[in-house]
Structure formats: structure tokens, C-alpha cells
Amino acid sequence: MIDNLPKFFWKIHSGLPREGPGDNESTRKAYEMLKNLPEKPRILDVGCGPGMQTIELAKLSRGQIVALDFHKPFLEQLKETIQEEELTDIIKPVKGDMFNIEYSDGSFNVVWSEGAIYIIGFEKGLQEWRRLLASKGYVVVSELTWLRHDMPEEVNEYITHEYPAIKTLEENIEVVQKSGYRLLDSFVLPVKSWWDNYYGPIEAKLSSLKARYSDYEEAMQVITMHEIEIEMFRKYSDYYGYVFYVMQIE
């Protein structure tokens, strides 16, 4: 479970622009697929992290956004950005649990989640979040997905060990339809988006952290874990990536 991660994990992941691959261009591309929204839509951003996409959604929608995350430091980072961007009247950061979202049925026009639905599970998230949507509401998520079927053994073993629930695009589309949604579109997050806002900033921290914590076994284990993850993507980004799924309830 994500709340059982080693403490040193959070030292690496503090102060990053994002807590997963993504970029504002992809957020805009997905949002522009949503048609006939109210003038000021109600949006729930689940697992918002430090909230780069939350800020972009606020600028795009000018609606009311609830930014939900369980990790208080991410929310504090988001609050600072909200103040800087003068968006306090639009975004409400909330400490909460995606396994138990305490909002009434039909509360939102859009449920959004970039790189976080894996925590609850793609299928479970789609099924449980559906009740939160108003009529003709949308769910937009990005999810780690196999992009090819001819995976080399090394990457197949690594990814299926780290994320056993990973599926192909075709399998995820079946899950979308089975969960009562119409898939409006899907697109693969550009490789550049992994490096600019996520792996690049992490790599920049790792070298100095290695020097400072070389005598601490737990710290070095976490650092090595990140180095392996980054190297896998460097070698095999043709085979897996994040896919945006833009869906509307039937």
C-alpha cells in the first residue's frame, strides 16, 4: 500500500512539480474533449498530488475544483501555488481517501485523476467513482498501459512485478465499457512528459542524496529502486506508458 512506503521515499518525492508523468498540454488536450459542460463545472481531482494539473484545470474551467489527496505535504504545496496563482476562490484542497470519498451521489460534472487511479485499481476506481457524477458526467484518468504485445522479458517481468494489474489498451477499453462508460477518446502521454516534470527532477535529486545517505541502507535501497525504474523507462518506453482515457457515463 502507498501509505506503507519507506519514509525516505517521501524525501525523494517532496517538492516535485508532479507526482507522476504528465504535462499541461496533455491535461488541456483531454479537457477540451469534454463537451456541453456547465459554465462553471464541478470537478473532483482525485489523488491530486502537488496539483500541477489542478491549477491547469482551474484555468481551463473556471469552475469549482475539489483537490483530494491523502498526503498533507502535497496539499500544502498546492495551497502555496493556489495563493500565487490567485485561485483560492476556485480550488479547495481536501485531505481525503480515494477509497472512501465522502461526497454525495451526483456531486460533480467531472472526476479527474492523473496517474493515481492505480492506487485503488482502474476497474474499481471507475466503478466506485461513477456514482459521484451528475447526468452526462465525465471521468478522465491516466493509467499505466501496455502499448505493445511483444514485450521483452526484462521489462515484462519488471512491470508485472511492480504493477501486476497493468493491462493493454484493448483490455482497458473493455473495462471502461463494462463499467458503464462510453469511451470518447484515448491517447498516449508523450515520452517527454515523463522526463520534464517527473523523472528529470527526481534524477536531479538522486545524485546529491546518494552522496549524503551512502551509509544508510534503507535510503540506498529506495534510491536504487528509483534508478532501476528510471532506467527501465529509458530502455523500454516504446512498450509501456500512461494512456489518457476520456469517458462519459451512458
N, C-alpha and C positions, 0 to 999 in steps of 0.2 A: 504493500500500500504506500501511497505517496507520503503519508504522514509518518512513515517509518524510515524515511531516508536518513542517512547519516547527517549529523549536524554540519559537517564540512561541506556537504552538497550545497547548503544554503549560502556558504561563504563564496562559492563559485558563482552562484546564481543571484547574488544580490547586485542591484544597480544595473542590470542589463536592460537594454531598450525593449526587449521582448523576452518571453519565457518559452519561445518556440519559433520555428521558422515562419516567416511571413513578411509582408510589406504593405504599405498603404495603397499601392497601385492595385494589388490583388483584392484588398478589402473594398476599394471603390468598384472594381470590376464586378464583384459579387453583389454588392449593394445595388448597383444600377440595374440588376436583373429583377429586382422586386418592383412590381407594378401595382398601381392603384392603392398605395398606402395612404393612410390619413395624413393630413398636413403636418401633424406633429405625432409621429408614430411612437408607441410604447415599445421599448426594446430591452430585452434581458441579455446581457453579455455574461455567459456562464464560464467561469474559470478565466476571468479577465486578465490575471497576472498584473504586470505593471501598466497595462492598458494602452499600448500604442494604438491598437485597433479601436479601443473605446473612444479615444479622442477623435479619431478619423470618423467614426460613426456619428459622433455628436456633430461634427462639422457638416457631414453629409445630410443628416436627417433633421437637425434642429428640433428633435423630439425629446422625449423623456427616457433616459437610459439608466437602468439599474445595473451596476457593475459588481458582479458577485465573485468572491474568491475566499478561500479558507485561510490564506496566508497573509497575516496582518501587514508585514513589511511591504508586500506588493501593493496593498491598498494605500499605505502611507505614501509610497512613491507616486501612485496615481493621483492622490489628493494634491500633492505638490504641483503636478502637471496641470491639473484642473484649475488650480489657482492661477498659474502662469498663463494659461490659455483663456482665462475668464469664462469658464464653462460651468461654474458652480450651480447655475440655475438649470442645467441640463443633465448633468451626470450625478448620480447618487451611488457612491461606493458602499457596498454592504458586505460584511463578513458573514459568510454562509457556506452551506454544504450542498454540493450539487446532488448528493444522494437523498437530500430531504429539502427540496426547495419550497419554502413556506409562502407561496403566493397562490391566490385563488385561481380556479379554472378561468380561462379566457382573459387573463390579465394583460397579455402582451400581443402586439401585432407581429413581432419578430423575436425569435430566440436565436441568439448568435453564439458561436463557440469556436474560436480558432485554436486548433492544436490541443484541446483539452478534453474532448468527449471521450478519449481513450480511457480516462480515469474511471468513468462509470461504465464504459463499454459502448460501442457505436449503436448496437441494436437497442440496448436498454435505455440509453440516453434518448434516442428517437422516440421510443415508446412512452417513456415517462414524461418527457417534455411536451408531448403533443397536447396534453390537457391544458397547458398554460396558454395556448394560442386562442386568440379571438377568431371569428369567422374569416376564412380565406387567409389565415396567418401563415407565416413562413418560418422555416428553420434553415439556418445556414451554418454549416460546420466545415472544418478542415480535418481530415483524418489520414493517418499514415496508411498507404495503399501500395500493393504490388503493382508496378507499371508494366512488367513483362512476365512471361511464363517460363522463361529459360534461365532462371536464376542460378548463378554459380553456387556450388555447395557452401563455400565460405560465408557468403552473405545470407544464404538461405538459413543456415544454422544459427548465425548471429541474430538476425532479425526475429526469427521464430522463437528463439530463446528469450529475447528482450521483450517481445510483444507477440505472444502466441495467438492473439486474436486478429492479427493482420489478415486482410482479405484482398482479393483482386478487385479491380474496378467493377467488373461484371457482378461479382458476388455482393459487393456493397450496394449496387443498384437494386439487386433483388431484395436486400434488407430494407432499403428505402420504400419500395413498393409494398412489401409485406407489412410494413409499419404504418401504412395508411397515408403515404405522401405521394405526390406527383413530382418527379424529378424535372425541374426546369432546365438545369444545365449542370455540368461539372467541368472543372479544368484543373490542370496540374500546376501547383505552385512552382514558379521558376527556381532553378538551382541557385541563382544569385540571391534569392530571398533567404536561403539557409545561411549564407555566409555573411551578408551585410549586417543583419540585425541579430544574429544568434551565434553561429559558430565562430565568426570573426571576433566579436567581443569576448567570447569565452576563451579562445586561444590566446588573446592578448593578456588575459589574467593568469593563465596556467603557468607560463614560464616563471613569473615572479613568485607565484605560490609554491612552485616546486622548490625554488631556492630557499624559501622561508620555512617550509614544513618538511624538508627532506628526512628528518629524524622521526616523523610521526607516521606510523604505519597506516592508520585509518585515513589520514589525509592523502597519502600517496596512493592508496587503493582507489579513492574517489577520483583523483587526478588521472590515474591510469585508465579508469573506466571512461572518462570523458575523451581521453586521447584515442582510445580504441573506437569509440562511437564516431568521432570526427573523421578518423582515417577510413572507416568503413564507408562513410558517405562520400569521401573524396574518391574512393576507388569505384563505388558501385551506385552512384546517383542515377544512372540510367535505369536501374532495376526497381527502385522504390522512391517514394516521395509523398508529400502531402497533396491530397486532392480536395478541392473545394466542392461540396455538394450543396446545391441551392434547391430547396424543396418547398412545396406548398401543400397544406393539408387538403385532402379531397373534399 
